[in-house]
């Protein structure tokens, strides 16, 4: 993994993008010695988003199972929108 200061990343953005797109690397961006962000490939982003979707689907499934165990029914989305004025 490559690390660059924010100034280095700003001045060398094409190099940083080459690291992630062609080298499969990830670039950490630091400011005053602390990591403040990262540049990752589109592939890594897609994987991260897929993991996030899977996580939230599991959480939603658990919440739905808990509701049903307590005898509650989910509220249809259209009803929620109507209550919120959306």
C-alpha positions as CSV (number, residue, x, y, z in Angstrom):
1,X,0.0,0.0,0.0
2,X,1.3,3.4,-0.9
3,X,1.0,6.4,1.3
4,X,1.1,10.1,0.2
5,X,0.6,13.3,1.9
6,X,-2.4,15.4,0.7
7,X,0.0,17.7,-1.0
8,X,1.9,14.9,-2.8
9,X,-1.5,13.4,-3.9
10,X,-2.6,16.7,-5.2
11,X,0.6,17.3,-7.1
12,X,0.9,13.7,-8.3
13,X,-2.7,12.7,-9.0
14,X,-1.9,10.9,-12.3
15,X,0.7,8.8,-10.5
16,X,-1.6,7.9,-7.7
17,X,-4.3,6.9,-10.2
18,X,-1.9,4.7,-12.0
19,X,-1.0,3.0,-8.8
20,X,-4.6,2.0,-8.2
21,X,-5.8,1.4,-11.7
22,X,-2.8,-0.4,-13.2
23,X,-0.9,-1.6,-10.2
24,X,-3.8,-2.8,-8.1
25,X,-2.5,-0.7,-5.2
26,X,-4.3,1.4,-2.7
27,X,-3.1,4.9,-1.9
28,X,-3.6,6.3,1.6
29,X,-3.7,10.1,1.9
30,X,-2.3,11.6,5.0
31,X,-2.4,15.0,6.6
32,X,-0.2,15.8,9.6
33,X,0.7,12.1,9.9
34,X,-2.9,10.9,10.1
35,X,-4.8,9.0,7.4
36,X,-7.6,11.2,6.0
37,X,-8.7,9.3,3.0
38,X,-7.8,6.7,0.3
39,X,-7.8,6.3,-3.4
40,X,-8.9,2.9,-4.4
41,X,-9.7,1.2,-7.8
42,X,-13.2,1.0,-9.2
43,X,-13.0,-2.8,-8.7
44,X,-12.2,-2.3,-5.0
45,X,-15.1,0.1,-4.7
46,X,-17.5,-2.3,-6.3
47,X,-16.4,-5.0,-3.8
48,X,-16.8,-2.7,-0.9
49,X,-20.2,-1.7,-2.0
50,X,-21.2,-5.4,-2.5
51,X,-20.0,-6.1,1.1
52,X,-21.9,-3.1,2.4
53,X,-25.1,-4.2,0.6
54,X,-24.8,-7.8,2.0
55,X,-24.2,-6.4,5.5
56,X,-27.4,-4.2,5.4
57,X,-29.4,-7.0,3.9
58,X,-28.5,-9.2,6.9
59,X,-29.3,-6.5,9.3
60,X,-32.7,-5.9,7.6
61,X,-33.4,-9.7,7.7
62,X,-32.6,-9.8,11.4
63,X,-34.9,-6.8,12.1
64,X,-37.7,-8.4,10.1
65,X,-37.3,-11.7,11.9
66,X,-37.4,-9.9,15.3
67,X,-40.5,-8.0,14.2
68,X,-42.3,-11.1,13.2
69,X,-41.2,-12.9,16.4
70,X,-42.9,-10.1,18.3
71,X,-46.1,-10.4,16.2
72,X,-45.5,-7.1,14.4
73,X,-45.9,-6.5,10.7
74,X,-43.7,-4.4,8.5
75,X,-45.1,-1.1,7.2
76,X,-45.4,-0.9,3.4
77,X,-43.0,1.7,1.9
78,X,-45.9,3.7,0.3
79,X,-47.4,4.1,3.8
80,X,-44.1,5.4,5.2
81,X,-43.7,7.8,2.4
82,X,-47.3,9.1,2.9
83,X,-46.7,9.6,6.6
84,X,-43.5,11.5,5.9
85,X,-45.1,13.6,3.1
86,X,-42.8,12.2,0.4
